């Protein structure tokens, strides 16, 4: 193949995009170009990558378990410690969300995952589920850690700031980097940053909604986070402790209430200093299930709405994209595409109340 | 205390302190210690003059008290909301001040322990603060409500020559102008940078510009006033003044038709271990400290510099009676008229060397180690014992307000700095903040920006520099190979962020200087500079405690959407009874036999718990048994409980 022609152009800077590019190249032996932001790690975090989420579909749980295991094995082979382990807490304030959490709990326990209802004195009425030993990836360290492996697998990496991308109706992409052009037969737009950069609102399937979101880095609170990873389902806020350095938070939903919702998750007796913040757009689905399907009016592939666990679904995504997915994988992806398909209703997952 | 770091009143080049009234001495208390000074001193300048050179300790090492890093101070009897920056708070006779410690981190010692240490510990003196990885105490004025509202056609932030030129141009058009200057007097850093051949000298230039404010419009200059917020057509600033003999702060809100940002540039910190020990100072702050307040630390001074401006400082200091031990230049064989003057004055010069490390000596001095600046290996070359190391650095445009106004930035490799790019409606960056260097260009840029903002034709601005064959360009910021992993910290900037290149997990904001240094140290790629500056340097309101709680959402559906299609096309809602009188929890899966536990084989799920005191539950079941005698099994927390269908409530239509 010519140096400037590729099977896939993966567009996106998230862990899901990076790992997908790596799997397409290394496992599926395809030629891949990854267009992503340079990764110094100093940007404010806009997402967290956890190998589990409050899932309520057994087929999703089953697929995630397998795909996550593949992801962990592959990343461990590259660099020990690239995938960590954490204890995740999910907090549900409202009765409907508590029920959803209990559905997830039962599903998790049947899958051999240790998920326990715990109490929180600060939130006596809330349902709090603790899930132990969950794999977790820090996206800030991912790209540098995978650089050598990806280069070895032939993945060409282009800095998104220096690359112009033109998506064609047939799903292909033309990339221009420092005056030199490259072509990819199939463009794959992965995650919030890529969707916001490369797609107009009109190009999105109607199952996808754009939500205002912010990533924030908070100074260490006097009362530190009780747990290293806490997701408040009805407040639209997820918080991750970075040791003594501070707290990373991602808040989605109305900008009018973002600060109040975030403030309500911390046991503050005084205002807390913010060390950084970034506003962005998060793309989610109203039904809570991810979207894997074409852009409207074209054939570029869009991957969105996975939430926490998207990075760990990369192996299954790679197989689906290359047409070698297993039967159950194919069935899973088949109902998570365009909203024009009536089967999408069969994929609905638990999703939080709008805020 | 005595004023051990005060130069003589008649020191050459105005280094006796042009702002001081030596005929009005004063005394005030700072953290319980008497401090002597003069009318015209700030709390900071008086403290430095009295030998208070440390702001506290960080990671076990003393941290220099400087113009860029000084705790807030307040009257002992007042509360923290009245705190003022030590560099803008006037020294007042009889004041009883305390310095504020940094915000507590979980590792800080309790206040009562600090007080005990202060009283009974070996280390005496003010400002014994212990800094964690967070910045210093929050400035209370950031959250304060403005107490005065003003209106202006043009707000100029910065009364250096660019700002004064902008104000003059607007005044000539009959406009109302408000100029905000954080220093005590206009002029900015004009006297530090001086003039080049063909330009008027600094004093003449300043007088001309100030005279130029006497136009048809009105110009109001607010000194000791720092702008800290911009947006929505307003500029918010904090002014420090004296009311009834007491220093007090006030927040001003100015409705601005247009804004000129003339905030100049600050001096970056060369990176080497010990770069913020007491006694290590910047060239600009040293020069202005001497010129404004007659302050000079120690007796013996060594200068390390990547540019020619510091030579002028050294000449002036030598003329003022200071012992200039050596000037060490990172550039190899540099040339400049100031270097020629230094040679003529007999100061020892060395080139091609940079500081590799500074350590404290037992006699409260410094041991400065040098290495060849051109060598990647950075082997030790020489060292010197000194009282004061003037560590000059590159210049970073001060762009905090520009970024806050939504402006963008890029890395300019030739300038080794982050510079503004693009435009914003109603806002212009001028002068050194915009990257201009000569007085001619700085002044012209100020005038042009004002004219442009006020709808007039603006002349083009062109730089006027001394040719490089006569003036060697600045070297890039030096970065010691010892900067990481050592015992002593090598900070990336001079201010409150205390960032030492430790990685992205640094707690607290980053400064422009931190980011510029991180780019120079290859920690941040150039393409990310704008995004990181906008995300991590902007002043942000603190996150307040909140009692927000989600409102219940009306929901008549017993069966949630995530159960759609789980149990066939037409599952039935059923009431289940538990023969063992057990209540079932929502989410518990239902199986035909008790042996099966694969979730995909479930025939149903509990969707609602029974009312309190009752057993069983409401379930969604595919093809439930026709008679209650046939048991089905509800699996929860590992155990399978038998259940009977006692009531069918109809299909869900899912």
Interface residues (C-beta under 8 A of the other chain):
Chain A: X37 X38 X40 X41 X42 X43 X44 X56 X57 X58 X59 X61 X62 X93 X94 X95 X96 X99 X100 X101 X102 X103 X104 X105 X106 X107 X109 X110 X111 X140 X159 X161 X162 X216 X217 X218 X219 X220 X222 X224 X234 X235 X242 X243 X244 X245 X246 X257 X259 X260 X261 X262 X263 X264 X266 X268 X269 X270 X271 X272 X273 X274 X275 X276 X277 X278 X287 X288 X345 X346 X348 X349 X350 X351 X353 X354 X355
Chain B: X103 X104 X105 X106 X107 X133 X134 X135 X138 X143 X503 X504 X505 X506 X507 X508 X509 X510 X515 X518 X523 X524 X525 X527 X528 X531 X532 X534 X535 X536 X538 X540 X541 X542 X543 X544 X545 X546 X547 X548 X549 X550 X552 X553 X555 X560 X561 X562 X563 X564 X565 X566 X585 X586 X587 X588 X589 X597 X598 X599 X600 X602 X605 X607 X608 X635 X636 X637 X638
